[in-house]
């Protein structure tokens, strides 16, 4: 992007708009709301005078700010944090963007209005057919906003897992995603007592200026394998169910687990059709036994290692409640 210039840069700026994290710093304090919205309307849509005023009123009403006429003459310091963020959203809509990047858009507003802002962004995305990329460290916020959508988990600037929202919450594959969800605090003591924890090898986060070789998560990963994870950079590989994961161990183990399940099913289906005491019967029975043992061992090791937090329903319930009270899990 830093190489884009001229008309290409202008088109990109119009197509992609950003809603910043801090509503107290993203608006020019010396400009009224009308002046803030008039600038992009005049430059990109050539709207001035009454036409621009009508467009500004429509935008403010669309983002839930009424009476719009009264707000146009106000300065940012006269508005609350939630109102300022709605103005920022209205400003992003002035140029009819194709993508809105919401960078921690609700993290600095009052907890009581976070859901209303998330609902606003969600409805605008649906009604205006504009893609919204929400950047957040709060998994409760991510799950609430991305219902019916997809979540990408990033670590040190790289996507490590991409999956449907409910699939990611219920069954995370990458060890970092597992640790993130396991770190979410719960209000229900029953969930807290039964929830498995993921013990990372190190609490220290590597510097972006000196990234580790291989997988950047390997110095902290409980599943890291020497000679593999610390040398080879994992590619983002597709898994069944529309999931993509960048982890050597997770991809390999899930593939082996699927093969074992298929062998077990095939052997159990074929077993009744083999003559008793025949070589075919023995081989089929042995395949079924090996498949069953493998599946059981993998399930046991997974349970003991904590690489799959249990209580899917409880975890989802905790995420639903956490978005309302502001708690989130952070595994930096």
QUIHUKA-V388004 format. One record per residue. RES is the residue in one letter. PHI is phi in whole degrees, -180 to 180 (999 if undefined). OMEGA is omega in radians with two decimals (NA if undefined). Layout:
((RES | PHI | OMEGA) (RES | PHI | OMEGA))
This chain:
((X | 999 | -3.08) (X | -68 | 3.12) (X | -95 | -3.12) (X | -74 | -3.10) (X | -142 | 3.01) (X | 60 | -3.07) (X | -65 | 3.13) (X | -63 | 3.12) (X | -67 | 3.12) (X | -64 | 3.12) (X | -66 | 3.13) (X | -66 | -3.13) (X | -62 | 3.13) (X | -78 | -3.08) (X | -77 | -3.07) (X | -123 | 3.13) (X | -117 | -3.08) (X | -124 | 2.98) (X | -110 | -3.00) (X | -77 | -3.10) (X | -68 | -3.00) (X | -97 | 3.13) (X | -69 | -3.12) (X | -85 | -3.12) (X | -119 | -3.03) (X | -85 | 3.11) (X | -108 | 3.13) (X | -68 | -3.07) (X | -68 | -3.11) (X | -91 | -3.13) (X | -113 | 3.02) (X | -73 | 3.12) (X | -62 | 3.11) (X | -62 | 3.13) (X | -67 | 3.14) (X | -65 | -3.11) (X | -83 | -3.08) (X | -69 | -3.07) (X | -60 | 3.13) (X | -69 | 3.11) (X | -65 | 3.13) (X | -71 | -3.08) (X | -75 | -3.01) (X | -96 | -3.13) (X | -114 | 3.13) (X | 57 | 3.11) (X | -99 | 3.13) (X | -142 | 3.06) (X | 62 | -3.07) (X | -65 | 3.12) (X | -62 | 3.12) (X | -68 | -3.13) (X | -64 | 3.12) (X | -63 | 3.12) (X | -65 | 3.14) (X | -66 | 3.11) (X | -63 | 3.12) (X | -64 | 3.14) (X | -66 | -3.13) (X | -64 | 3.11) (X | -69 | 3.13) (X | -64 | -3.14) (X | -93 | 3.02) (X | 87 | 3.13) (X | -107 | 3.13) (X | -137 | -0.10) (X | -73 | -3.02) (X | -64 | -3.11) (X | -60 | -3.14) (X | -71 | -3.09) (X | -74 | -3.08) (X | -61 | -3.07) (X | -93 | -3.10) (X | -90 | 3.07) (X | -101 | -3.10) (X | -54 | -3.08) (X | -68 | 3.12) (X | -90 | -3.11) (X | -112 | 3.05) (X | -77 | 3.14) (X | -62 | 3.12) (X | -65 | 3.11) (X | -66 | 3.11) (X | -63 | -3.13) (X | -67 | 3.07) (X | -67 | 3.05) (X | -64 | 3.10) (X | -61 | 3.10) (X | -66 | 3.10) (X | -62 | 3.11) (X | -62 | 3.11) (X | -65 | -3.10) (X | -81 | -3.06) (X | -61 | -3.05) (X | -106 | -3.14) (X | 52 | -3.08) (X | -71 | 3.04) (X | -92 | -3.12) (X | -137 | 3.00) (X | -116 | 3.08) (X | -99 | -3.14) (X | -100 | -3.06) (X | -89 | -3.11) (X | 49 | -2.94) (X | -67 | -3.11) (X | -119 | -3.04) (X | -73 | -3.07) (X | -111 | 3.07) (X | -105 | -3.11) (X | -59 | -3.09) (X | -56 | -3.05) (X | -66 | -3.10) (X | -113 | -3.13) (X | -62 | -3.10) (X | -63 | -3.14) (X | -64 | 3.10) (X | -69 | 3.10) (X | -64 | 3.10) (X | -63 | 3.12) (X | -63 | 3.13) (X | -61 | -3.14) (X | -65 | -3.13) (X | -68 | 3.11) (X | -63 | 3.12) (X | -61 | -3.11) (X | -75 | -3.05) (X | -75 | -3.09) (X | -95 | -3.12) (X | 55 | 3.08) (X | -112 | 3.13) (X | -74 | 3.13) (X | -121 | 3.08) (X | -104 | -3.13) (X | -97 | 3.09) (X | -99 | -3.10) (X | -157 | 2.99) (X | -96 | -3.06) (X | -94 | -3.09) (X | -67 | 3.09) (X | -64 | 3.09) (X | -65 | -3.14) (X | -61 | -3.11) (X | -67 | -3.13) (X | -65 | -3.08) (X | -73 | -3.03) (X | -92 | 3.10) (X | -60 | -3.07) (X | 80 | -3.13) (X | -119 | -3.08) (X | -133 | 3.10) (X | -123 | 3.03) (X | -109 | 3.10) (X | -97 | -3.11) (X | -117 | 3.05) (X | -136 | -3.13) (X | 52 | 3.03) (X | 86 | -3.12) (X | -122 | 3.07) (X | -75 | -3.13) (X | -106 | 3.07) (X | -156 | 3.09) (X | -134 | -3.07) (X | -157 | 3.00) (X | -59 | -3.03) (X | -55 | -3.07) (X | -68 | 3.10) (X | -65 | -3.14) (X | -66 | -3.13) (X | -68 | -3.06) (X | -78 | -3.02) (X | -149 | 3.11) (X | -65 | -3.09) (X | -103 | -3.11) (X | -74 | -3.12) (X | -56 | 3.11) (X | -69 | 3.09) (X | -64 | 3.09) (X | -61 | -3.13) (X | -66 | 3.12) (X | -60 | -3.09) (X | -70 | 3.13) (X | -68 | -3.09) (X | -84 | -3.10) (X | -70 | 3.10) (X | -70 | -3.11) (X | -118 | 3.09) (X | -79 | -3.10) (X | -84 | -3.13) (X | -63 | 3.10) (X | -64 | 3.10) (X | -66 | -3.12) (X | -60 | -3.11) (X | -69 | -3.05) (X | -97 | -3.06) (X | -79 | 3.11) (X | -82 | 3.13) (X | -106 | 3.09) (X | -104 | -3.13) (X | -90 | 3.10) (X | -78 | -3.12) (X | -73 | -3.14) (X | -151 | 3.10) (X | -93 | -3.08) (X | -81 | 3.12) (X | -91 | 3.13) (X | -62 | 3.13) (X | -78 | 3.06) (X | -66 | 3.13) (X | -83 | 3.13) (X | -144 | -3.10) (X | -68 | 3.10) (X | -64 | 3.07) (X | -72 | 3.12) (X | 65 | 3.07) (X | -73 | -3.08) (X | -68 | -3.13) (X | -93 | -2.99) (X | -62 | 3.12) (X | -65 | -3.10) (X | -113 | -2.97) (X | -77 | 3.11) (X | -73 | -3.13) (X | -106 | -3.06) (X | -61 | 3.12) (X | -118 | 3.14) (X | -63 | 3.13) (X | 87 | 3.11) (X | -124 | -3.05) (X | -67 | -3.10) (X | -87 | -3.11) (X | -122 | -3.03) (X | -96 | 3.08) (X | -76 | -3.10) (X | -72 | 3.07) (X | -83 | 3.09) (X | -79 | -3.04) (X | -102 | -3.13) (X | -79 | 3.05) (X | -121 | 3.10) (X | -57 | 3.13) (X | 87 | 3.12) (X | 75 | -3.12) (X | -101 | 3.05) (X | -126 | -3.06) (X | -136 | 3.06) (X | -109 | -3.14) (X | -155 | -3.14) (X | -59 | -3.02) (X | -70 | -3.10) (X | -63 | -3.14) (X | -65 | -3.13) (X | -64 | -3.08) (X | -66 | 3.13) (X | -69 | 3.08) (X | -66 | 3.12) (X | -65 | 3.13) (X | -65 | 3.12) (X | -66 | 3.12) (X | -62 | -3.14) (X | -63 | 3.11) (X | -62 | 3.14) (X | -64 | 3.11) (X | -63 | 3.14) (X | -62 | -3.13) (X | -64 | -3.14) (X | -62 | -3.13) (X | -66 | 3.14) (X | -67 | 3.10) (X | -70 | -3.07) (X | -81 | -3.01) (X | -56 | -3.12) (X | -65 | -3.09) (X | -95 | 3.13) (X | -94 | 3.10) (X | -63 | 3.12) (X | -59 | 3.10) (X | 68 | 3.11) (X | -84 | 3.13) (X | -63 | 3.12) (X | -63 | 3.14) (X | -64 | -3.13) (X | -64 | -3.13) (X | -63 | -3.13) (X | -65 | 3.12) (X | -64 | 3.12) (X | -65 | 3.11) (X | -63 | 3.12) (X | -65 | -3.13) (X | -66 | 3.14) (X | -64 | 3.12) (X | -62 | 3.14) (X | -66 | 3.13) (X | -64 | -3.12) (X | -62 | 3.14) (X | -61 | 3.14) (X | -66 | 3.14) (X | -65 | 3.13) (X | -61 | 3.13) (X | -63 | -3.14) (X | -68 | -3.14) (X | -65 | 3.10) (X | -62 | 3.14) (X | -64 | -3.09) (X | -71 | -3.09) (X | -79 | -3.12) (X | 74 | -3.11) (X | -79 | 3.04) (X | -134 | -3.13) (X | -58 | 3.14) (X | -80 | 3.06) (X | 62 | -3.13) (X | -57 | -3.11) (X | -66 | 3.14) (X | -64 | -3.13) (X | -63 | 3.14) (X | -65 | 3.12) (X | -64 | 3.11) (X | -64 | 3.12) (X | -66 | 3.14) (X | -65 | -3.11) (X | -77 | -3.08) (X | -67 | -3.14) (X | -67 | -3.13) (X | -87 | -3.09) (X | -111 | 2.99) (X | 88 | 3.13) (X | -82 | 3.10) (X | -152 | 3.06) (X | -99 | 3.13) (X | -128 | 3.10) (X | -126 | -2.98) (X | -65 | NA))
